[in-house]
Amino acid sequence: QVQLVESGGGLVQSGGSLRLSCAASGFFFSIYTMSWYRQAPGKERELVTSITGTGGSSYYADSVKGRFTITRDNAKNTVYLQMNSLKPEDTAVYYCKVDYRARTYWGQGIQVTVSS
């Protein structure tokens, strides 16, 4: 079965950095687009960034462009989110997502808290 397990979250000061990881299993990882979403308290879940299977193309929300970088290691079935210059408004639960065989799978989510 499809499993997505996030790690690497935590508490960081404004201007700091964190790297999130999402370890995937249960599907042929290297051909599927992977995405990171986030959900702040009282807000809807929003798309932060995504990357195609080969890693050749990526998308970023305007709010994170120039600060966040998505990468993937297909040999390790893992997608990463490097977050730099973090701001308090980046505080949220971050989720890894894949659409596989007409279903959407989410990781359990991981908390990122940025203090001012």
C-alpha positions in Angstrom: 0.0 0.0 0.0 1.0 3.6 -0.6 2.8 5.2 2.4 4.2 8.7 2.8 6.1 9.5 5.9 7.3 13.1 6.6 10.1 14.1 8.8 12.3 17.1 9.6 9.9 19.6 11.0 10.2 21.6 14.2 10.6 25.0 15.7 12.9 27.6 14.1 13.4 31.3 14.4 12.4 33.7 11.7 15.1 33.7 9.0 16.1 30.2 9.8 16.0 27.1 7.7 14.6 23.6 7.8 14.6 20.6 5.5 11.6 18.3 5.3 11.8 14.8 3.9 9.0 12.6 2.7 9.8 8.9 2.3 7.5 7.1 -0.1 6.7 3.4 -0.6 4.1 1.2 -2.3 4.3 2.7 -5.8 6.7 3.3 -8.6 8.0 6.5 -7.1 10.2 7.8 -10.0 7.3 8.4 -12.4 4.9 10.3 -10.2 4.7 14.0 -9.5 5.2 14.7 -5.8 3.8 17.7 -4.0 4.1 19.5 -0.7 1.0 21.2 0.8 0.6 23.1 4.0 -2.3 24.0 6.3 -2.1 26.8 8.8 -4.6 27.1 11.7 -8.0 28.2 10.5 -6.9 28.2 6.9 -7.4 25.8 4.0 -4.7 23.4 2.9 -2.7 25.0 0.1 -0.2 23.8 -2.5 3.3 24.9 -1.7 5.4 23.2 -4.4 5.5 20.1 -6.7 8.0 18.3 -8.8 7.7 15.9 -11.7 8.9 12.3 -11.7 12.2 13.1 -13.3 12.7 16.2 -11.3 12.9 18.2 -14.5 10.0 20.5 -13.8 8.8 22.1 -10.6 6.1 24.6 -9.4 6.2 27.0 -6.5 3.5 29.1 -4.9 4.3 32.8 -5.1 4.6 33.0 -1.4 7.6 30.6 -1.3 9.4 31.4 -4.6 13.1 32.1 -4.0 13.0 30.7 -0.5 11.9 27.1 -0.8 13.4 24.4 -3.0 11.9 21.0 -3.8 14.1 18.1 -4.9 13.8 14.4 -5.1 16.1 11.3 -4.9 14.4 8.6 -6.9 17.0 6.0 -5.8 15.9 6.7 -2.2 12.1 7.2 -3.0 12.3 10.4 -1.1 11.3 14.0 -1.8 12.7 16.9 0.0 11.6 20.5 0.8 14.4 22.9 1.7 13.0 25.9 3.4 15.2 29.0 3.8 14.5 32.5 5.1 11.5 31.2 7.0 8.8 33.6 8.1 6.2 33.3 10.9 3.6 33.0 8.2 5.2 29.8 7.1 4.0 28.2 10.3 1.8 25.3 9.3 1.4 21.5 9.2 3.2 20.4 6.0 2.0 17.4 4.0 3.5 15.3 1.3 1.0 14.2 -1.4 0.9 11.9 -4.4 -1.9 11.2 -6.9 -1.6 7.5 -7.7 -4.1 5.4 -9.8 -6.9 8.0 -9.5 -6.5 8.3 -5.7 -4.9 10.9 -3.6 -2.5 9.9 -0.8 -1.3 12.1 2.0 1.4 11.8 4.6 0.5 12.2 8.2 1.7 15.8 8.2 4.5 17.4 10.2 4.5 20.7 12.1 6.7 23.6 11.2 6.7 26.5 13.6 8.5 29.8 12.9 8.9 32.1 15.8 9.3 35.9 15.3 
